[in-house]
């Protein structure tokens, strides 16, 4: 069930549906962005996560996260992602391959951390 809730959240991003994403996550959800991201850092709670997602969606057209792997590991879900989009100002296509480690409580995502590699995400899950 946790995997499906995470998939629903990612599907909402792919639709550009910020409210749909927020509805899939806890009110105090924390998104720890990829360190090499232009918007790196931690974003917590509905207002911060909304602002983060809206920034991405206004900076890029066609934002899409293709799920390559989705694995449930106890209270966490590991997702290998291939992201893509086009810079609105530049028109340049941007592609990125990274991993997300979602922490789930009672089938509700409460946190998601992004990692550059699958190995880093698995190490973080092991703890």
C-alpha positions as CSV (number, residue, x, y, z in Angstrom):
1,X,0.0,0.0,0.0
2,X,2.9,2.4,0.8
3,X,4.2,2.0,-2.7
4,X,0.9,3.0,-4.2
5,X,0.7,6.2,-2.1
6,X,4.2,7.1,-3.3
7,X,3.3,6.4,-6.9
8,X,0.2,8.5,-6.5
9,X,2.3,11.4,-5.2
10,X,4.8,11.1,-8.1
11,X,1.8,10.9,-10.6
12,X,0.5,14.2,-9.1
13,X,3.9,15.8,-9.9
14,X,3.7,14.5,-13.4
15,X,0.3,16.1,-13.8
16,X,1.5,19.4,-12.4
17,X,-1.0,18.9,-9.6
18,X,0.6,20.5,-6.5
19,X,-2.7,20.1,-4.4
20,X,-2.9,16.4,-5.4
21,X,0.7,15.9,-4.3
22,X,0.1,17.6,-0.9
23,X,-3.1,15.5,-0.5
24,X,-1.0,12.3,-0.8
25,X,1.5,13.4,2.0
26,X,1.4,14.3,5.6
27,X,0.7,17.9,6.6
28,X,4.3,18.1,8.0
29,X,5.9,16.3,5.0
30,X,9.6,17.1,4.6
31,X,11.2,17.1,1.1
32,X,15.0,17.0,1.3
33,X,16.1,18.0,-2.2
34,X,19.0,16.6,-4.1
35,X,22.2,18.3,-3.0
36,X,23.2,19.3,-6.6
37,X,19.8,20.8,-7.2
38,X,19.5,24.5,-7.8
39,X,16.9,24.5,-5.0
40,X,18.8,22.2,-2.7
41,X,17.8,22.1,0.9
42,X,15.0,20.9,3.1
43,X,11.4,21.9,2.6
44,X,9.0,21.1,5.4
45,X,5.2,21.5,5.7
46,X,2.6,22.3,3.2
47,X,3.6,25.9,2.5
48,X,7.3,25.2,2.0
49,X,6.7,22.1,-0.1
50,X,4.1,23.9,-2.2
51,X,6.5,26.8,-2.8
52,X,9.3,24.3,-3.8
53,X,7.1,22.4,-6.2
54,X,5.6,25.6,-7.7
55,X,9.1,26.9,-8.3
56,X,10.0,23.8,-10.3
57,X,6.8,23.9,-12.2
58,X,7.2,27.5,-13.2
59,X,10.9,27.1,-14.1
60,X,10.4,24.0,-16.2
61,X,7.9,22.8,-18.8
62,X,7.0,19.2,-19.2
63,X,8.4,18.1,-15.8
64,X,8.1,14.3,-15.7
65,X,9.5,11.7,-13.4
66,X,9.7,8.2,-14.9
67,X,9.8,5.5,-12.2
68,X,12.5,3.0,-13.1
69,X,12.3,1.0,-9.8
70,X,10.0,1.2,-6.8
71,X,10.8,-1.0,-3.8
72,X,9.1,-1.2,-0.5
73,X,11.6,-1.6,2.4
74,X,9.8,-1.8,5.8
75,X,8.6,1.8,6.5
76,X,10.5,3.2,3.5
77,X,10.0,3.2,-0.3
78,X,13.0,3.4,-2.6
79,X,12.3,5.0,-6.0
80,X,14.8,5.2,-8.8
81,X,13.8,8.1,-11.0
82,X,14.6,9.5,-14.4
83,X,13.5,13.1,-14.5
84,X,13.1,15.4,-17.5
85,X,11.8,18.7,-18.5
86,X,12.6,21.9,-20.5
87,X,13.8,25.2,-19.1
88,X,11.0,27.7,-19.8
89,X,13.5,30.5,-20.3
90,X,16.1,28.6,-22.3
91,X,14.1,25.9,-24.0
92,X,17.0,23.5,-23.1
93,X,16.0,19.9,-22.2
94,X,17.1,18.9,-18.7
95,X,17.5,15.2,-17.8
96,X,18.5,13.8,-14.4
97,X,18.8,10.3,-12.9
98,X,18.5,10.1,-9.2
99,X,16.9,8.2,-6.3
100,X,14.2,9.1,-3.7
101,X,13.9,7.5,-0.3
102,X,10.4,8.0,1.0
103,X,9.5,7.4,4.7
104,X,6.0,6.3,5.3
105,X,3.9,6.1,8.5
106,X,0.5,4.5,8.4
107,X,0.6,4.5,4.5
108,X,1.1,8.2,4.5
109,X,4.5,9.6,3.2
110,X,6.0,11.8,5.9
111,X,9.5,12.5,4.4
112,X,11.3,12.1,1.1
113,X,15.1,12.5,0.7
114,X,16.8,12.6,-2.7
115,X,20.1,11.0,-3.5
116,X,22.4,11.1,-6.5
117,X,22.8,7.3,-6.6
118,X,20.8,4.1,-5.6
119,X,23.7,3.0,-3.4
120,X,23.5,6.2,-1.4
121,X,19.8,5.8,-0.9
122,X,20.1,2.1,0.1
123,X,22.8,3.1,2.6
124,X,20.6,5.7,4.1
125,X,17.7,3.3,4.3
126,X,19.9,0.8,6.2
127,X,20.7,3.5,8.5
